[in-house]
Amino acid sequence: MVDYHAANQSYQYGPSSAGNGAGGGGSMGDYMAQEDDWDRDLLLDPAWEKQQRKAETAANRICKVLAVNQENEHLMEDYERLASDLLEWIRRTIPWLEDRVPQKTIQEMQQKLEDFRDYRRVHKPPKVQEKCQLEINFNTLQTKLRLSNRPAFMPSEGKMVSDINNGWQHLEQAEKGYEEWLLNEIRRLERLDHLAEKFRQKASIHEAWTDGKEAMLKHRDYETATLSDIKALIRKHEAFESDLAAHQDRVEQIAAIAQELNELDYYDSHNVNTRCQKICDQWDALGSLTHSRREALEKTEKQLETIDQLHLEYAKRAAPFNNWMESAMEDLQDMFIVHTIEEIEGLISAHDQFKSTLPDADREREAILAIHKEAQRIAESNHIKLSGSNPYTTVTPQIINSKWEKVQQLVPKRDHALLEEQSKQQSNEHLRRQFSSQANVVGPWIQNKMEEIGRISIEMNGTLEDQLSHLKQYERSIVDYKPNLDLLEQQHQLIQEALIFDNKHTNYTMEHLRVGWEQLLTTIARTINEVENQILTRDAKGISQEQMQEFRASFNHFDKDHGGALGPEEFKACLISLGYDVENDRQGDAEFNRIMSVVDPNHSGLVTFQAFIDFMSRETTDTDTADQVIASFKVLAGDKNFITAEELRRELPPDQAEYCIARMAPYQGPDAVPGALDYKSFSTALYGESDL
């Protein structure tokens, strides 16, 4: 608050110094030296001395008023500049937060997530402080304007505190859900990569199986074959059809995965669809060729009389067993994604169940190989010359043994991969518990501090200075607590880097804690500012500590919900208790409406404690008015209805004289002279009664 007493002492003008502006002189001796023809008797005239004292008083009053106005204008300019900067930052940031265009790769989305973390940690916190400081500056300025009986400050259009709050709310609405969207996109892309790799594996296995099948089905070997050869070809074709049917499920799986990739908008869907269509077309062609070959072979079916039942049995049992081994190898090499210990333990359990079937599979393998050995033994004992391979299948004992050995090698590798994932999930669970342990302490601490600040703001313990000191101690304790939140941020980042998406051990998320922390900082800053404004009001209005405590006691008594503001009925009851005649009749209602228009000019329906103090002290305090300033200017102008620039420069300090000259309109009255200035419209404009 400006020390007007000190300011006035620096601008004392009296008979010995009637002004030192551009048109002013010096001391009384200087006047006598410059005007030797003045009459010394006139200088000693009492009436003249009285006039000089009036001029001195008028000049002092104008200096005081102008100093207040100049300081207020400086504060207004600061507010406009800070508001513009903050609104511009919000305008630039919102489109960035509203940009929800997904990227094609996990790396690109993770970079967006890292950019968002930098925004929350680095860029936003200073803006939160700027917004809080802007509101504090605005409230302080309005308090000074009220104390100096000036009109309330109205910022430029679009720069009200409400406009900034609306912009900030829009910012937080845009920010809300942005991090969740990023994580969901990462999860979606991770799922897409997994499906795409699964598609490629199954497609590669199927394409390897189909290699050469069309050529085999198109081969016209039956046209030159012997009767026994044709019979063998029919059996071989039956085995192939069994094998073909066994692969139907894999083709359907490939098509289903391709469809899912399309539904999830996979960026490389075109190549996936092309490859899938090729597989499906080839599959249809294989079916058609298989049907055509069967028809051709069936034409010579009557010629088939003998068949090697052992070879056929071997082929029929070897094909599904071979498919089982291929499926087992595929499953053992299948990628997996889990997010909890329960999920990985489920996979481990399924893998253990698979391993329990291996002894039965080994017995089936030995039985199939025994069939092959028996066929060879019979052929040798009967001197039958074999071609060296089973005519009904391409699955040889060497292939079966090779794939079985591959299965045996893949089992421990799968064990190792599952155990590694189990260790990873145990580590993730440790991160969850570590974060929840800290969050379950920080969250209640923030809530308790909010409640304690609320109690301090309505209690009457000590003087306002004591309350201010107490609040600043709380503020220091809150600032000192910041490392706990920083630790949580570090733990939260580890959780995000580990791609942990949920935590059942706490109800607090990092987002909730950030918002609570920002609200806590804003609340303590606002509460401190309110007490500082009460001190300003108390000192400016000359209110004693006892009166201030009495005001607070009355206010708290009727503030039933301890919300820090009184509703109309609560305020009316408070006024009645203080002796105001605002009972429920026409006169009382009119008086109450008048008082409400003073304490609640914005018609919010609430009376704050600051407004209550202003009302209780306003009518008993001596304040400057427009009429007083007009009277002061009239004294300086020698009772004229106008004043000249020369008179202003003579009677006022240089900066304040130029301030008036730049803002005073030309005087338009009938008694106007060249250069006449209208001090009346200027004075009323200072108090908001006309446009300056």
C-alpha positions in Angstrom: 0.0 0.0 0.0 1.3 3.5 -0.9 2.4 5.5 2.1 0.4 8.7 1.4 1.8 10.4 4.4 5.4 10.0 3.2 4.3 10.9 -0.3 2.6 14.1 0.8 5.7 15.2 2.8 7.7 15.0 -0.5 5.3 17.5 -2.2 4.9 20.2 0.4 4.1 23.5 -1.3 3.5 26.6 0.8 4.1 30.3 0.8 7.8 29.7 0.6 7.6 27.3 -2.4 4.6 27.8 -4.6 5.5 25.1 -7.1 8.6 24.1 -9.0 7.1 22.8 -12.3 8.0 24.1 -15.7 6.2 27.4 -15.1 7.0 27.7 -11.3 9.5 29.8 -9.5 11.7 29.3 -6.5 11.7 30.5 -2.8 10.0 33.7 -1.6 13.4 35.4 -1.9 13.6 34.4 -5.6 10.2 36.0 -6.2 11.4 39.2 -4.5 14.6 39.2 -6.6 12.8 38.7 -9.9 10.0 41.1 -9.2 11.6 44.1 -7.6 8.5 46.1 -8.3 6.2 44.0 -6.1 4.7 45.7 -3.2 6.2 44.3 0.0 3.1 45.2 1.9 1.0 43.0 -0.4 3.3 40.0 0.4 2.6 40.5 4.0 -1.1 40.7 3.5 -2.9 37.9 5.7 -5.5 37.4 3.0 -2.8 36.6 0.5 -1.2 34.1 2.9 -4.6 32.4 3.4 -5.0 32.0 -0.4 -1.5 30.5 -0.6 -2.3 27.9 2.1 -5.5 26.9 0.2 -3.4 26.5 -2.9 -0.9 24.4 -1.0 -3.7 22.1 0.4 -5.2 21.8 -3.1 -1.9 20.9 -4.7 -1.2 18.3 -2.0 -4.6 16.7 -2.5 -4.2 16.5 -6.3 -0.7 15.1 -6.0 -2.1 12.4 -3.7 -4.9 11.5 -6.0 -2.7 11.5 -9.1 -0.1 9.3 -7.5 -2.7 6.7 -6.6 -4.0 6.9 -10.2 -0.6 6.5 -11.7 0.2 3.5 -9.5 -3.1 1.9 -10.3 -2.6 2.4 -14.1 0.8 0.7 -13.8 -0.8 -2.3 -12.1 -3.5 -2.4 -14.7 -0.9 -2.5 -17.5 1.0 -5.3 -15.8 -2.3 -7.3 -15.5 -3.1 -6.8 -19.2 0.4 -7.9 -20.2 0.4 -11.0 -18.0 -3.1 -12.0 -19.0 -2.3 -11.7 -22.7 0.8 -13.9 -22.3 -1.1 -16.5 -20.3 -4.0 -16.6 -22.7 -1.7 -16.9 -25.7 0.1 -19.8 -24.1 -3.3 -21.5 -23.4 -4.3 -20.8 -27.0 -1.2 -22.4 -28.4 -1.3 -25.4 -26.0 -5.0 -26.5 -26.4 -4.7 -27.6 -30.1 -1.6 -29.7 -29.2 -3.6 -31.5 -26.5 -6.6 -31.9 -28.7 -4.5 -33.5 -31.4 -5.5 -37.2 -31.1 -4.2 -38.4 -34.4 -2.7 -41.9 -33.8 0.8 -42.7 -35.0 1.8 -45.8 -36.9 4.5 -47.2 -34.5 4.9 -47.7 -30.8 8.1 -45.6 -30.9 6.2 -42.5 -32.3 3.4 -42.8 -29.7 6.0 -43.3 -26.9 7.7 -40.0 -28.0 4.3 -38.3 -27.8 3.9 -39.7 -24.3 7.4 -38.4 -23.3 6.5 -35.0 -24.8 3.3 -35.0 -22.6 5.3 -35.9 -19.5 7.7 -33.0 -20.2 4.7 -30.7 -20.6 3.3 -31.8 -17.2 6.6 -31.7 -15.4 8.3 -28.7 -17.0 6.0 -26.4 -19.0 2.7 -26.4 -17.1 3.8 -25.8 -13.4 5.2 -22.3 -14.2 1.9 -21.4 -15.9 -0.1 -22.6 -12.8 2.0 -20.2 -10.7 1.5 -17.4 -13.3 -2.3 -17.9 -13.2 -2.3 -17.9 -9.4 -0.1 -14.8 -9.3 -2.4 -13.1 -11.9 -5.5 -13.7 -9.7 -3.6 -12.4 -6.7 -2.5 -9.2 -8.5 -6.1 -8.7 -9.7 -7.5 -9.0 -6.2 -4.8 -6.7 -4.8 -5.5 -4.1 -7.5 -9.2 -4.2 -6.8 -8.6 -3.8 -3.1 -6.4 -0.7 -3.7 -9.1 0.7 -6.0 -11.8 0.3 -3.4 -9.6 1.8 -0.7 -8.9 4.8 -2.9 -12.6 5.1 -3.8 -11.8 4.4 -7.4 -14.0 2.4 -9.8 -13.3 -1.3 -10.1 -10.8 -2.3 -12.8 -12.3 -3.8 -15.9 -9.7 -5.6 -18.0 -9.9 -5.6 -21.8 -12.4 -7.7 -23.5 -11.4 -11.4 -23.3 -8.9 -10.8 -20.5 -11.1 -11.0 -17.4 -10.2 -13.4 -14.6 -13.2 -15.4 -15.7 -11.9 -15.5 -19.3 -8.6 -16.9 -18.0 -10.4 -19.4 -15.8 -12.5 -20.5 -18.8 -9.5 -20.8 -21.0 -7.7 -22.8 -18.2 -10.8 -25.0 -17.9 -10.7 -25.6 -21.6 -7.0 -26.4 -21.3 -7.6 -29.0 -18.6 -10.6 -30.5 -20.5 -8.3 -30.9 -23.5 -5.6 -32.3 -21.2 -8.0 -34.7 -19.5 -7.8 -38.2 -21.0 -4.8 -37.3 -23.2 -2.4 -39.5 -21.3 -4.9 -42.3 -21.2 -5.4 -42.0 -24.9 -1.7 -42.2 -25.5 -1.4 -45.3 -23.3 -4.4 -46.9 -25.0 -2.8 -46.2 -28.4 0.5 -47.8 -27.3 -1.5 -50.8 -26.0 -3.4 -51.0 -29.4 -0.2 -50.7 -31.4 1.5 -53.4 -29.2 -1.5 -55.6 -29.8 -1.3 -54.9 -33.6 2.5 -55.8 -33.7 1.7 -59.0 -31.8 -1.1 -59.9 -34.2 1.0 -59.0 -37.3 3.9 -61.2 -36.2 1.5 -64.0 -35.4 0.0 -63.5 -38.9 3.4 -63.7 -40.5 4.4 -66.8 -38.6 1.2 -68.7 -39.4 1.3 -67.5 -43.0 4.9 -68.6 -43.4 4.2 -72.0 -42.0 1.2 -72.4 -44.3 3.0 -71.2 -47.3 5.9 -73.5 -46.6 3.4 -76.4 -46.4 1.7 -75.4 -49.7 5.0 -75.1 -51.5 4.8 -77.6 -54.4 1.3 -78.8 -53.6 -0.3 -77.3 -56.8 2.4 -78.9 -59.0 1.8 -82.3 -57.2 -2.0 -82.0 -57.7 -1.5 -81.1 -61.4 0.9 -84.0 -62.1 -0.6 -86.5 -64.5 1.5 -89.4 -63.3 -1.5 -91.7 -63.2 -1.7 -91.8 -66.9 1.4 -94.0 -67.2 1.3 -95.7 -63.9 0.8 -99.3 -63.2 -2.2 -100.7 -61.4 -0.2 -100.9 -58.2 1.1 -97.4 -58.7 -2.4 -96.0 -59.2 -3.6 -97.7 -56.1 -0.8 -96.1 -54.2 -1.6 -92.7 -55.7 -5.2 -93.0 -54.5 -4.0 -93.8 -51.0 -1.5 -91.0 -51.1 -4.3 -88.6 -52.3 -6.5 -89.7 -49.3 -3.6 -88.9 -47.0 -3.2 -85.6 -48.6 -6.9 -84.8 -48.2 -6.6 -85.7 -44.5 -3.6 -83.3 -44.3 -5.5 -80.6 -46.3 -8.4 -80.9 -43.9 -6.1 -80.6 -41.0 -4.7 -77.3 -42.4 -8.2 -75.8 -42.8 -8.1 -74.5 -39.3 -4.8 -72.7 -39.8 -6.2 -71.0 -42.9 -9.2 -69.8 -41.0 -6.9 -68.6 -38.2 -4.9 -66.6 -40.8 -8.0 -65.0 -42.2 -9.4 -64.2 -38.7 -6.1 -62.5 -37.7 -6.1 -60.5 -41.0 -9.7 -59.4 -40.3 -8.8 -58.4 -36.7 -5.9 -56.3 -38.1 -8.3 -54.6 -40.5 -10.7 -53.8 -37.7 -7.9 -52.4 -35.5 -6.8 -50.2 -38.5 -3.3 -51.7 -38.8 -1.1 -49.4 -40.9 0.2 -52.2 -43.2 -3.3 -53.8 -43.7 -2.8 -53.6 -47.5 0.1 -56.0 -47.5 -1.6 -58.2 -44.9 -4.8 -58.4 -47.0 -2.8 -59.1 -50.2 -1.0 -61.9 -48.6 -4.1 -63.3 -46.9 -6.0 -63.1 -50.2 -3.2 -65.0 -52.0 -3.4 -67.7 -49.3 -7.2 -68.0 -49.6 -7.1 -68.0 -53.4 -4.4 -70.7 -53.3 -6.4 -72.6 -50.7 -9.4 -72.6 -53.0 -7.3 -73.6 -55.9 -5.9 -76.5 -53.9 -9.4 -77.6 -53.0 -10.4 -77.4 -56.7 -7.3 -79.3 -57.8 -7.8 -81.9 -55.1 -11.3 -82.5 -56.2 -10.2 -82.8 -59.9 -7.4 -85.2 -59.1 -9.7 -87.4 -57.0 -12.1 -87.6 -59.9 -9.2 -88.6 -62.2 -7.9 -91.3 -59.8 -11.4 -92.6 -59.2 -11.7 -93.4 -62.9 -9.1 -96.1 -62.4 -10.2 -97.2 -58.9 -11.4 -100.6 -60.2 -7.9 -101.3 -61.1 -6.7 -100.9 -57.5 -6.6 -104.4 -55.9 -3.9 -104.3 -53.4 -2.8 -101.8 -50.9 -0.1 -101.7 -48.3 -2.2 -101.4 -45.2 0.7 -100.7 -43.0 1.9 -97.9 -45.2 -1.6 -96.5 -45.3 -2.0 -96.8 -41.5 1.4 -95.1 -41.1 0.4 -92.3 -43.4 -3.0 -91.7 -41.6 -1.4 -91.6 -38.2 1.7 -89.8 -39.2 -0.2 -86.8 -40.8 -2.1 -85.7 -37.7 0.9 -86.5 -35.5 3.0 -84.3 -37.8 0.4 -81.6 -37.6 0.3 -81.9 -33.9 4.1 -81.4 -33.8 3.9 -78.4 -36.1 1.1 -76.9 -33.9 3.2 -77.6 -30.8 6.2 -76.0 -32.3 4.1 -73.0 -33.4 2.6 -72.7 -29.9 6.0 -73.1 -28.2 7.3 -70.2 -30.4 4.2 -68.1 -30.1 4.6 -64.6 -28.7 2.7 -63.7 -25.6 1.8 -60.4 -23.9 0.8 -60.4 -20.2 0.3 -57.5 -17.7 -0.2 -59.3 -14.4 1.3 -62.1 -12.4 -2.0 -64.0 -12.7 -1.8 -64.0 -16.5 1.8 -65.3 -16.6 1.0 -67.9 -14.0 -1.9 -69.0 -16.3 0.4 -69.4 -19.2 2.9 -71.3 -17.0 0.1 -73.6 -15.9 -1.0 -74.2 -19.5 2.6 -74.9 -20.5 2.9 -77.4 -17.6 -0.3 -79.1 -18.8 1.2 -79.3 -22.3 4.4 -80.9 -20.9 2.3 -83.5 -19.1 1.0 -84.7 -22.5 4.5 -85.3 -23.9 4.9 -88.9 -22.6 1.6 -89.9 -24.4 2.9 -88.1 -27.6 6.2 -90.0 -27.3 4.4 -93.3 -27.1 2.3 -92.3 -30.2 5.6 -91.5 -32.0 7.1 -94.8 -31.1 3.9 -96.6 -32.3 4.0 -94.8 -35.7 7.6 -95.7 -36.1 6.9 -99.3 -35.2 4.3 -99.4 -38.0 7.0 -98.3 -40.5 9.4 -100.9 -39.2 6.9 -103.6 -39.4 6.2 -102.7 -43.1 9.9 -103.0 -43.9 10.2 -106.3 -42.0 7.2 -107.8 -44.0 8.6 -106.5 -47.3 12.0 -108.0 -46.6 10.7 -111.3 -45.4 8.5 -111.6 -48.5 11.3 -110.3 -50.8 9.2 -107.2 -51.7 11.2 -104.4 -53.3 10.2 -101.1 -51.9 10.9 -97.7 -53.5 12.5 -96.5 -50.3 9.7 -94.2 -49.3 6.1 -94.5 -48.2 3.9 -93.9 -51.4 1.1 -92.4 -49.3 2.8 -89.7 -47.4 5.9 -87.5 -47.4 6.1 -87.6 -43.7 9.1 -89.9 -43.2 10.3 -91.3 -39.9 13.3 -88.9 -40.2 10.9 -86.0 -40.4 9.0 -87.2 -37.4 12.2 -87.7 -35.4 13.6 -84.3 -36.5 10.4 -82.4 -35.5 10.1 -84.4 -32.2 13.7 -83.3 -31.4 12.8 -79.7 -32.3 9.8 -79.9 -29.9 12.1 -81.3 -27.2 14.5 -78.3 -27.7 11.7 -75.7 -27.7 10.2 -76.8 -24.4 13.1 -75.6 -22.2 13.3 -72.4 -24.2 9.6 -71.8 -23.5 10.2 -72.6 -19.9 13.0 -69.9 -19.8 10.8 -67.3 -21.6 7.9 -67.8 -19.2 10.2 -67.7 -16.2 11.7 -64.4 -17.5 8.2 -62.9 -18.0 7.2 -64.1 -14.5 10.3 -62.3 -13.1 9.3 -59.2 -15.0 5.7 -59.3 -13.7 7.0 -59.7 -10.1 9.2 -56.6 -10.7 6.1 -54.8 -12.0 4.1 -55.8 -9.0 7.0 -54.3 -6.8 6.7 -51.0 -8.7 2.9 -51.0 -8.2 3.3 -51.6 -4.4 6.1 -49.0 -4.2 4.0 -46.3 -5.9 0.8 -47.2 -3.9 2.7 -47.0 -0.6 3.9 -43.5 -1.4 0.6 -42.4 -3.0 -1.5 -43.6 0.0 0.5 -41.2 2.2 0.7 -38.2 -0.1 -3.0 -38.2 -1.0 -4.3 -38.0 2.5 -1.6 -35.4 3.4 -2.8 -33.1 0.6 -6.4 -33.5 1.8 -5.5 -32.8 5.4 -3.5 -29.6 4.4 -6.5 -28.4 2.5 -8.8 -28.9 5.5 -6.2 -27.2 7.9 -5.9 -24.1 5.6 -9.7 -23.9 5.5 -9.8 -23.9 9.3 -7.1 -21.2 9.6 -9.0 -18.9 7.2 -12.1 -18.8 9.4 -10.6 -19.0 12.9 -9.7 -15.9 15.0 -6.5 -17.1 16.6 -4.3 -14.1 17.1 -4.0 -11.0 14.9 -4.1 -10.9 11.1 -0.3 -10.8 11.2 -0.3 -13.9 13.3 -2.7 -15.6 10.8 -0.5 -14.5 7.9 2.6 -15.8 9.6 0.8 -19.1 10.4 -0.3 -19.4 6.7 3.2 -18.7 5.4 4.6 -21.4 7.7 2.0 -23.7 6.1 3.1 -22.5 2.7 6.8 -23.3 3.6 5.8 -26.7 4.9 3.9 -27.4 1.6 6.9 -26.3 -0.5 9.2 -28.5 1.6 6.9 -31.4 1.0 7.4 -31.1 -2.8 10.2 -33.8 -2.9 7.6 -36.4 -1.9 5.5 -35.6 -5.0 8.7 -35.6 -7.1 9.5 -39.1 -5.8 6.0 -40.2 -6.8 6.6 -38.7 -10.3 9.8 -40.7 -10.6 8.0 -43.9 -9.5 5.1 -43.1 -11.9 7.6 -42.7 -14.8 9.1 -46.1 -14.0 5.6 -47.6 -14.0 4.8 -46.0 -17.4 8.1 -47.1 -18.8 7.3 -50.7 -17.7 3.9 -50.3 -19.5 1.9 -51.0 -16.3 -1.6 -49.9 -17.0 -3.4 -50.5 -13.6 -2.7 -50.6 -9.9 -5.1 -52.4 -7.6 -3.2 -51.3 -4.5 -4.3 -47.7 -4.5 -7.2 -45.5 -5.5 -4.8 -42.5 -6.2 -3.6 -42.0 -9.7 -0.7 -39.6 -10.5 -3.2 -37.4 -12.3 -5.4 -37.1 -9.1 -2.3 -36.2 -7.0 -1.1 -33.6 -9.5 -4.5 -31.9 -9.5 -4.7 -32.0 -5.7 -1.2 -30.6 -5.4 -2.0 -27.7 -7.8 -5.2 -27.0 -5.9 -3.3 -27.0 -2.6 -0.7 -24.5 -3.9 -3.5 -22.3 -5.3 -5.6 -22.4 -2.1 -2.7 -21.4 0.2 -1.7 -18.6 -2.1 -5.2 -17.3 -2.3 -5.7 -17.6 1.4 -2.5 -15.6 2.1 -3.6 -13.0 -0.4 -7.0 -12.7 1.3 -5.4 -12.0 4.7 -3.0 -9.5 3.2 -5.9 -7.7 1.7 -7.6 -7.7 5.1 -4.5 -6.1 6.5 -4.6 -3.5 3.8 -8.2 -2.7 4.5 -7.7 -2.6 8.2 -4.8 -0.2 8.0 -6.4 2.0 5.3 -9.7 2.2 7.2 -8.1 2.6 10.7 -9.8 -0.6 12.0 -8.5 -1.8 15.4 -7.6 -5.4 16.0 -10.6 -5.7 18.4 -12.9 -4.4 15.7 -11.5 -6.8 13.2 -11.9 -9.8 15.6 -15.5 -8.6 16.3 -16.2 -8.5 12.5 -14.7 -12.0 12.1 -16.7 -13.3 15.0 -20.0 -11.9 13.6 -19.2 -13.2 10.2 -18.2 -16.7 11.4 -21.3 -16.9 13.6 -23.6 -16.7 10.6 -21.3 -18.6 8.2 -23.0 -21.9 9.2 -21.4 -24.1 6.6 -17.9 -22.5 7.1 -17.8 -21.8 3.4 -16.1 -18.4 3.7 -19.1 -16.5 2.4 -22.7 -15.5 3.6 -25.8 -16.1 1.6 -28.4 -13.2 1.5 -30.5 -14.6 4.4 -27.3 -15.2 6.5 -26.1 -11.7 5.7 -29.4 -10.2 6.6 -29.4 -12.0 10.0 -25.9 -10.7 10.6 -26.9 -7.1 9.8 -29.9 -7.3 12.2 -27.6 -8.6 14.9 -25.4 -5.5 14.3 -28.4 -3.2 14.7 -29.3 -2.5 11.0 -32.9 -1.9 10.3 -33.4 -4.5 7.5 -36.5 -6.3 8.8 -39.0 -7.8 6.3 -41.0 -4.6 5.4 -40.8 -2.3 2.5 -38.3 0.1 4.1 -36.1 -2.7 5.4 -36.1 -4.6 2.1 -35.1 -1.4 0.3 -32.3 -0.8 2.7 -31.1 -4.4 2.5 -31.2 -4.3 -1.3 -29.1 -1.1 -1.2 -26.5 -2.8 1.0 -26.5 -5.9 -1.1 -25.8 -3.8 -4.2 -22.7 -2.5 -2.4 -21.3 -5.7 -1.0 -22.3 -7.9 -4.0 -22.1 -5.7 -7.1 -21.8 -8.7 -9.4 -25.0 -10.3 -8.0 -23.3 -13.6 -7.2 -25.6 -14.2 -4.2 -22.6 -14.4 -1.8 -21.0 -11.9 0.5 -17.3 -12.5 1.2 -15.5 -11.5 4.4 -13.5 -8.9 2.5 -16.7 -7.3 1.2 -18.2 -7.5 4.7 -15.2 -5.6 6.1 -15.4 -3.0 3.4 -19.0 -2.4 4.2 -18.6 -2.2 7.9 -15.8 0.4 7.6 -16.7 2.4 4.4 -19.2 4.9 5.8 -17.0 6.0 8.7 -13.8 6.5 6.7 -12.8 9.8 5.2 -12.1 9.3 1.5 -11.4 11.5 -1.4 -14.3 12.4 -3.7 -14.7 13.9 -7.1 -16.2 17.0 -5.6 -13.2 17.5 -3.3 -10.8 17.2 -6.2 -12.9 19.7 -8.3 -12.8 22.1 -5.4 -9.0 21.7 -5.1 -8.5 22.4 -8.8 -10.7 25.5 -8.5 -8.5 26.9 -5.8 -5.4 26.4 -8.1 -7.3 28.0 -10.9 -8.2 31.1 -8.9 -11.9 30.3 -8.7 -12.1 30.0 -12.5 -14.2 27.3 -14.2 -11.1 26.2 -16.1 -7.3 26.0 -15.6 -4.3 26.5 -17.8 -1.3 24.4 -18.5 0.9 27.2 -17.0 -1.1 27.1 -13.8 -0.8 23.3 -13.6 3.0 23.4 -14.2 3.4 26.2 -11.6 1.3 24.4 -8.8 2.1 20.7 -9.4 5.2 18.5 -9.7 6.4 18.2 -13.3 5.3 14.5 -13.9 1.8 15.1 -12.4 1.3 18.4 -14.1 2.1 16.7 -17.5 -0.2 13.8 -16.5 -3.1 16.3 -16.1 -2.3 18.3 -19.2 -2.2 15.2 -21.4 -5.6 14.0 -20.1 -7.7 17.2 -19.6 -10.1 18.0 -22.4 -10.3 21.6 -23.7 -12.7 23.8 -21.7 -15.8 24.7 -23.9 -17.5 27.2 -21.6 -18.5 30.8 -22.7 -15.7 32.2 -20.5 -13.0 30.0 -22.1 -9.6 31.5 -23.1 -7.0 30.0 -25.5 -5.4 26.9 -23.8 -8.2 26.6 -21.2 -8.5 23.0 -19.8 -11.6 21.4 -18.3 -10.6 20.2 -14.8 -14.2 19.2 -13.8 -14.6 16.4 -16.4 -11.1 15.3 -15.6 -11.9 15.0 -11.9 -15.1 13.1 -12.4 -13.4 10.7 -14.7 -10.8 9.9 -12.0 -13.7 8.4 -10.0 -15.4 6.7 -12.8 -18.2 9.2 -13.2 -17.4 10.0 -16.8 -15.0 8.9 -19.5 -11.4 10.1 -19.1 
